[in-house]
Structures are given as C-alpha cells and as structure tokens.
C-alpha cells in the first residue's frame, strides 16, 4: 500500500525500507506516487525539484546519514505481521471469558471475538492508509449492531434485514467510544473505524460490557497508537454482594447498574443508574469494578506482547513546538482579558476575533524578532521552496549611478509561515491553558464564580396552557423547556430486542439540542448520538421517582428542548423534567436534581500544590478545557443516575469521592432553589389530559370485550365515544376517555358484558334479537343472549313464537337455568300475572300450584279474603312491566322459599352491585 511522502516532524522521510522496519516503536510509513503529494498539487511542481536543490540536498543527506543502511537483500527478511490464531481465557468474576484473535477478520488492523457463555461479540478495528486533515477531534467512528440472527430471529421489517441503528445500540456505541478516545495520542489523524457485532446471544449474558472489552482488546492488538489497553465490566449489587458482569436474571434483582471502563491504573469512564444509592456504596462498586478491570488489562497486555502489531507512532504529526511560544506572545495579554468576560456570546466573539488576529500574523505577516529577521518554522513549505537564486540582485536599466546600486527584489506571493490548522490547534490549547491558570491561580472562573459556587437558578411551571405539564428551568446561561404528555398504552414506546419479547416503555424522555441554543446555524434532522445519550441519562435519572403503573396507569412522555446552553444541559433536563412531571399531576415520590462536576487535575503546572481542583456546575468552556465531566443526579439521600467522562490519564478513587461529596452539596442547593419555583407546579391532572379508568374482570371474559376480530371493542369505542380500550391477559381493562360521561357509558357496557349471570336473576325490558321455531333469543345485557323456549313465552299454549312476538320487541325474563357451557335458559312465563297466585315464585312446582288453586276455603270469610288477596296481587303485577328498574334488587322472599331468605339476599346484593345498564334494561339480582 502506498501513501503520500511528506515533511514530518521537521524532516523528510526517506523511502528506504529501514524507515519502515527500524527498531523504533512504530511499524510503518506509507509511500504513494509523487502525483498525490499535497505540495505538488498546491504549488504545481514535482517534488523532485526540491529534493535535489542545494539546500534540500544538504537536508536530505543529513537525514539519510542518521538512518541505518539496509541492503536490497534485507527486503526478503522483512517481517510480515500476519495474524495468527491466538486465544486466551480471562477470569472475570465467577467465570471466564474467551478472547480469540486471528480466526476472523484477518485483513483488519485488529480483530477479536469475545465469548461469555453462549454470547459472542466480534469487533474489528481498521485504519485509513492516508491521514485526514488535522483537527482537534480524533477521527474515530464506532458502530455497534445486534444481529437478530444472534438469537435465531429475523427482522420484522419488509426487507427482513437490520436497518438503521437503534437507540440502545447508539448508547452502546457511546460506551465504546468514550473510554477509548482519551487514550488516543494527539497528532494521529488517520481515520479509524471500530465495528462491533453481536453474533450470538443466549439471553443470559449481556453483550454491552463484552463489546467495550472487545473494542479495547482489538485496539490494543492493532497498529493504532494508544497509551494503554482499555477494558470494561458491569457491576451489579444484589443485597450486599457486588457482582461482576451479572447475568440478566441477577440484574433484575440488582439495585445498581454500573458500567465501568478503564486501564490497569485509572478509571476512564463510568455510567450507571440506581435507586437512590448512597455515595459510599457507589464508591465501593467502583472499587470492585476497577480491580476487575485491572486484572483483565494485565491479561490483555500479555496477549498484546504475543500477537500485537507495532504501533504507528511515526505517523503522529504535532504542531511545531515554537508555535506555542509565538501564540502566547501575540495573544497572551488580550487572551487574559477575553477570558474574564462573563457572558458566553461576547466572550466567544472576542476569542474568535483574537484567533483571526493570530492567524493573520502567523500565516501571512510572520513574526519579526529583534534582528528584523522573519521567524518561522524551519520546516515550513516556504523554507523548502526557497532557492539560493532567489537572493540574486537585479539591476534595473536607467537606475545605475556611479558608486550606488539600486536593488529591486523580484515580486512574489508571500508564503505562510505556519499552517493554518496548526495555528488553530495551538490557539485552542493555549486558550485552555490560560483558562485553567486563571481558575487555579486566581481562584475565579470565567463568570467570576468560586470553584464550588452554583450559578443562579430560577424556574417556572405551567407556562404552556394546553400542555399536560410544562416547566422552564434556568441555571445561569443554560435553559431547558420540559413538556409532559400523558397518554394510554398506545402511546408507549416499543423497543426491539434480541430476546423476541415485545417491550413497551411507559416512560421515556426525548432530548433536543437545536443549534439556536448556542447561537449558531446548523442542521436540523434526526436526533444525534449525543442527543440520544443525554436523553437516556435524564430518563434513567427520573425513572425511580415515578409511581407504579397500578397507582398511575398513564404512559408518560417528557420532551426536553434546550433553549439556551452553556454547559450541563442534560442535568438541566433532569431538573426541568422533575418540575414538569409535578405540574402534570404525576404523583412523583420525591424531587430530584442534577449537577455536572469538572476538574483541573494537574494544578502544579500553574503554581498549585498538585491537589486536583474540583469545580461545581461547570460551564461549556470549563467542560472543553477541563479534565473531567462528571454528571450526578439524585436527591440528598442518594443517587439515581451518574455519568463520568475523563479527558486525561485517569481518575483515582479519592478524587472521585471528593467529586461525589461536592455533587451532593450542589444537589441540595439546587433542590432548595427548585422549591422556590414561581408559579409552582399544579400537582393535579390537567383538564386537557385524558381520563383512564382501570377495572378488573375475569380473565376468561376478555374475549367477550374484544369480540371476533376486535369488532366488539370497536363498537364499544364508537358507541360510548371513548378513545381506547386496552386489555391484558390477567383481566385488567383500561378505559381511556376525554370526558367523564363517555367513560361512564363504556364502564356500563363492559360491566354488563362481563357480568356473571346467576340463576334467579330477573332482567327487565330486554330486546328480542332473533326468533326460531323453538323459541326466541333475548339480549339480557350487551353481547349476552339467552334462549327463552316457546314453552316459557306464554302461560298458555303457543303454536309459533312469531304469532305473539317479533324481532325488536321487549319483554321481561328470568334466568331459570345455566348449563356447563355457559348457555342461558330464560323464562317469560314465570313473570306473567296468571302464572299463579304467588306470581313472583318462578320455580313453583306445578302440582303444588294446582293444589293451591283448587283448594276450597273452609268458610265464606276465608273465601272473601282469598279473592281480595288475588285481586290486589293481579293489580300490582299488571303495573310491573311498565316500570324502568335500574340497579335495584328484589326482595328474595317474594320469589324463594323463606328457608333461603338470608342466603339469597347476600347473593342478590353482590350481583346487582357489579352491573350497570345503559339502554334502560333493568337488572335485578336474585340467587
């Protein structure tokens, strides 16, 4: 492979093989054809023209003289770094992980497979042959993908293949990226790509911590120049036991979810969530995780010594060392003044103006020293192009005078003394240095605060009248607009996973960071990885304070839009989201707040005693120029979420303990300021929020509510005017409605539909749905029908049911039988007035009834009393069918023998109390 040769570290690289295979700790430098040389493209000449100029011949010969001589015969002895299969078992917790390399992906710079149980993660690292343009951001990209085939599944989409990266995959990409980036050496500009795939998943061993470890091992084995090997583990806490890489079953019982990554000597990244875990337990978990990471790193180092590739240290290109001094001389005094500006936008504009001034001087005018000689980098393009003939004097005709010579130099375009990108990189580093010096030496930050001082906090609630809940939280120049929306299960967020079980999130937070919040113009589109990561951090921080689904059956969505940003916007989302939840009437368990901590690690550089300086509530510039970004959310009792990113070699446990204690003090202060919110949270449901009623029915009745193909549930929604009905297999029914009246209508329909009929119940004003030769089918409740046999339709003989009734007629019936299949037998005859003198007794024996009707009185007085009694009974019964009877129980003594009076009364109250009617159908409970 070939790449462009060029000027590097003040010298010109030789094309001799000795440059590639010297004993130095680098392994290669790549040489393409001369046509791709950047100098030849820019200035339009062949590199050979300056290689053999007088000055460059001297420079080339000096460089060549220090390189070892290699004969042509040695080319055949060049070692080939071909990947050979290696595998090693590394103890992690109570089991081992298997690391294999050289089996797969042998053309990549580094590749490994890591196996835990039956979960296998494959990771590869590739490096571009040609370096990209220098920048202050290492060109690293990470992609993580969970293949559905790993769990024996296929994607449910039309194309039946994996699509765009899912949110939880983005989060794992960030977990891989964040600990690796601080170990990359400055000045290496070859684009690097890390690809990680889950090839097998057993549902027991999580692949995310394996992916972090696999990426760290692949980087360590590759040619990518890094400082140390990086690995990662997950820590769980079950009871009082800390578990390394717990299984998914153990994580269900764990009160801590901590993922830690680092080297053998320091922590680089932690991220985790807990249920108000005290700081002491968190520190203990970090200590356990660091010990596990150290043990894994030692095993990885041994593997790298066996099969690792030499590093590309020689490809590192740093700005000229003297450029730092020039930038400080030009901009030092003005830089100090600019960093004292408190507001972000004026300070940024002042720094941009100063940067333009420095660029103008160092790339166009040049530095003029006391001897009036332009001072520039000895290895700049202008110096290379300079030729001895350029200094010749030109005598112009007509301007020659005796004893005097007029010299006119040849005009030419001035060449830059330093590369623009180098000047920008150095200016940024110098700015960070001056900011850190101001904090350490002066004890004051850019906005004038002390190291442990919190910016002013104020908040408002209820500023959006139609939203279910809203809050505007402001801390300094950071502002979050949080909006809460309440809904039913249909609003829940569906999450795809490898185990094949649909997961629905009833609470989720979505974070937006538009370019306007920092006063810039930018692209608006799909959420970035940063937005997804910040949103998840705020979401997991707020999740422990939410009520259970049984207490609050709503799906909750929080939108956090950053209106203004100057650091710690994710923690502002936590504070604003907590206030918005209270404003929406969500019964949260308590209030929580979040804060971001920073640090200046090496204070000895600026005259300090070497003790790290912890900063509370950092701004954007302190985040960029500092050594740590440690976000902590919770209340005064414990922590719910935390995230730490390190930009230097690492953080020790004592430093982390100090940062956690400072963060607790900061949270207390912010919570106190949130209590002063004006106007305060409403703490009640908005009139625009939906109403949700939860009711329980027997599980076997759920199908009655749904109906064939969902027809019944759709008809209930249309008839009652509600929004939705959600059912669960355990018999839980959730009704979502906009108003109370429609909610009550749907409740009545479902109650009648799922009621349990009891023999003896009387149903009034019921509609005949169909007529058959053997009887009629009567609807006693919506969706519930029973058969009234032709013999039970009339007290007399009836040839055809059509002779007396038609479809749509209404009549009173009584349930007289219920078979094992749940089929109902009804009787209309039992309620007719001429069915006997005691017309309420529908189960009266025929022989007994005849005996009573034919019984002769003993005297005339008894005869008159009996006739009067029968007359009054007939008159009362003639009025009964015209009454509209709702939710009223009939005295069981009228229909049952007195021996069962107490028992039937109890049963009647239970049945009638569970049923309501909508269409004036009356239900009377009787045992």
Buried (B, 14 or more C-beta within 10 A) or exposed (E): EEBBBBBBEEEBBBEBBBBBBBEEEBBBBBBBEBEEBEBBEEBEEEBEEBBEBEBBEEBBEEBEEEEEEBEEEEEEEEEEBEBEEBBBEBEBBEEEBBBBBBBBBEEBBBBBBBBBBEBBBBBBBBBEEBBEEBEEEBBBEBBBBBBBBBBEBEBEEEEEEBEEBBBBBBBBBBBBBBBBBBBBBBBBBBBBBBBBBBBBBBBEBBBBBBBBBBBBBBBBBBBBBBEBBBBBBBBBBBEEEBBBBBBEEBBEEBBBBBBBBBBBEBBBBBBBBBBBBBBEBBBBBBBBBBEBBBBBBEBBBEBBEEBBBBBBBBBBBBBBEBBBBBBBEBBEEBBBEBBBBEEBEEBBBBBEEBBEEBBEBBBEEBBEEEEEEEBBBEBBBBBBBBBEEEEEEEEEEEEEEEEEEEEEEEEEEEBBBBBEBBBBBBBBBBBBBBBBBBBBEEEBBBBEBEBBBBBEBBBBBBEBEEBBBBBBBBBBBBBBBBBBBBBBBEBBBEBBBBEEEEEEBBBBBBBBBBEBBBEEEEEEEEBEBBBBBBBBBBBBBBBBBBBEBEEBBBBBBBBBBBBBBBBBBBBBBBBBBBBBBBBBBBEBEEBBBBBBBBBBBBBEEBEBEEEBBBBBBBBBBBBBBBBBBBBBBBBBEBBBBBBBBBBBBBBEEEBBBBBBEBBBBBBEBBBEBBEEBEEBBBBEBBEEBBBBBEBEBEEEBBEBBBBEEEEBBEBBBEBBBBBBBBBEEEBBBBBBBBEEEBBBBBBBBBBBBBBBBBBBBBBBBBBBEEBEEEBBBBBBBBBBBBBBBBEBBBBEEBEEBEEBBEEEEBBBBBBBEBEEEEEBBBBBBBBBBEBBBEBBBBEBEEEEBEEEEEEEEEEEEEEEEEEEEEEEBEEEBEEBBEEEBBEEBBEBEEBBEEEBEEEBBEBBEBBBEBBBBBBEBBBBBBB
